Amino acid sequence: MWLNDFGKFSLLAAAVLSGGCASVPDEYQDPRDPLESYNRKVFQFNKALDDVVFKPVAKGYKAITPEPVDRGVTNFFNNVADVNSAVNNLLQFKLSRFGSDLGRVAVNSTVGILGFFDVATNMGLASYKEDFGQTFGYWGDDSSPY
């Protein structure tokens, strides 16, 4: 091969670093994102906060939390999300899916001890992940930057 390992690494590094120069001038405004300059600044702030605070906390949590406890916490938040899904199924008149999601919340919140155990899946109650974007689409809302 005409490139050794150092040459391959150098070529890859140059490609990655040159991609950092590909930025959009502030005077250019993309019609799909009228708040692009603001969004870029917020993204930079959020990325920095994520790198400095949230990633280390998450890694520490993963390192010290036993797997069954971690699964229970995930189940709890999935149970909370099923409430949102049930509401959106109702707003879209998907009544059987609404009933399934509502049943999941009822079973997991009681038998599953506030949702820490996912009993509803073992009972055959499916989880339907509906959100407000889908509900707006059902009601004919036009696509927009937001």
C-alpha positions in Angstrom: 0.0 0.0 0.0 1.3 3.5 -0.8 0.4 4.9 2.6 1.8 3.7 5.9 -0.1 3.9 9.1 1.2 7.4 9.9 0.3 8.6 6.4 -3.3 7.3 6.8 -3.6 8.9 10.2 -2.3 12.2 8.9 -4.7 12.2 6.0 -7.6 11.4 8.3 -6.6 14.1 10.8 -6.4 16.7 8.0 -9.8 15.7 6.7 -11.4 16.0 10.2 -9.7 19.3 11.0 -10.6 20.9 7.7 -14.3 20.0 8.4 -14.1 22.4 11.3 -13.6 25.2 8.9 -16.9 24.6 7.2 -19.0 27.1 8.9 -21.9 29.3 7.7 -21.4 33.1 7.6 -23.6 35.0 10.0 -25.2 37.0 7.2 -26.5 33.8 5.5 -29.9 32.8 6.8 -31.3 29.4 6.0 -35.1 29.7 5.5 -35.6 26.3 7.2 -34.1 27.8 10.4 -34.7 31.5 10.9 -33.0 31.4 14.3 -29.9 29.7 13.1 -27.3 32.0 14.6 -29.0 31.8 18.0 -29.4 28.0 17.7 -25.7 27.6 16.9 -24.8 29.6 20.1 -27.2 27.6 22.2 -25.9 24.4 20.8 -22.3 25.4 21.6 -23.3 26.2 25.2 -25.2 23.0 25.6 -22.3 20.9 24.1 -19.8 22.5 26.5 -22.2 21.9 29.5 -22.7 18.3 28.4 -18.9 17.7 28.1 -18.1 19.3 31.4 -21.0 18.3 33.6 -23.5 15.8 32.3 -21.2 13.3 30.6 -19.0 12.9 33.8 -22.1 12.6 36.0 -23.6 10.0 33.6 -20.4 8.0 33.5 -20.2 8.0 37.3 -23.8 7.0 37.6 -23.3 4.1 35.2 -20.1 3.0 37.1 -21.8 2.8 40.5 -25.4 1.8 39.7 -26.2 -1.9 39.6 -27.8 -3.1 36.4 -31.2 -4.0 38.0 -31.5 -0.5 39.6 -30.6 1.2 36.3 -33.2 -0.9 34.5 -35.8 0.1 37.1 -35.0 3.8 36.6 -35.3 3.4 32.9 -38.7 1.5 33.3 -39.9 4.3 35.6 -39.2 7.0 32.9 -40.7 4.8 30.2 -43.9 4.5 32.3 -44.0 8.3 32.5 -43.6 8.6 28.7 -46.5 6.1 28.3 -48.8 8.8 29.8 -47.8 11.2 27.0 -48.2 8.5 24.4 -51.7 7.7 25.7 -52.8 11.3 25.5 -51.5 11.6 21.9 -53.3 8.3 20.9 -56.5 9.7 22.4 -56.1 13.0 20.5 -55.6 11.0 17.3 -58.7 8.9 18.0 -56.5 5.7 18.2 -58.7 4.3 20.9 -57.3 0.8 21.1 -53.7 2.2 21.4 -54.9 4.7 23.9 -56.4 1.8 26.0 -53.2 -0.2 25.7 -51.0 2.7 26.8 -53.4 3.7 29.6 -53.5 0.0 30.7 -49.7 -0.1 30.7 -49.6 3.0 33.0 -52.2 1.6 35.4 -50.5 -1.8 35.6 -47.0 -0.6 35.8 -47.8 2.1 38.3 -49.5 -0.3 40.7 -48.3 -3.8 40.3 -45.0 -2.6 38.8 -44.4 -0.4 41.9 -44.5 3.1 40.3 -43.2 1.7 37.0 -39.9 0.4 38.3 -40.9 -3.0 37.0 -42.4 -3.4 33.5 -45.2 -5.9 34.2 -47.4 -4.7 31.4 -45.1 -6.0 28.6 -45.2 -9.5 30.1 -49.0 -9.2 30.1 -49.0 -8.4 26.4 -49.8 -4.7 26.6 -47.9 -3.0 23.7 -46.3 0.4 24.1 -47.1 2.8 21.3 -44.7 5.7 21.1 -46.9 8.6 19.9 -45.9 12.3 20.3 -47.3 15.7 19.7 -45.6 16.0 16.4 -47.6 13.0 15.1 -50.7 14.5 16.6 -50.2 17.8 14.9 -49.6 15.9 11.6 -52.8 13.9 12.2 -54.7 17.2 12.5 -53.2 18.6 9.3 -50.6 21.0 10.7 -48.2 22.1 8.0 -44.5 21.4 8.3 -42.5 24.3 9.7 -39.0 25.0 11.0 -40.4 24.2 14.5 
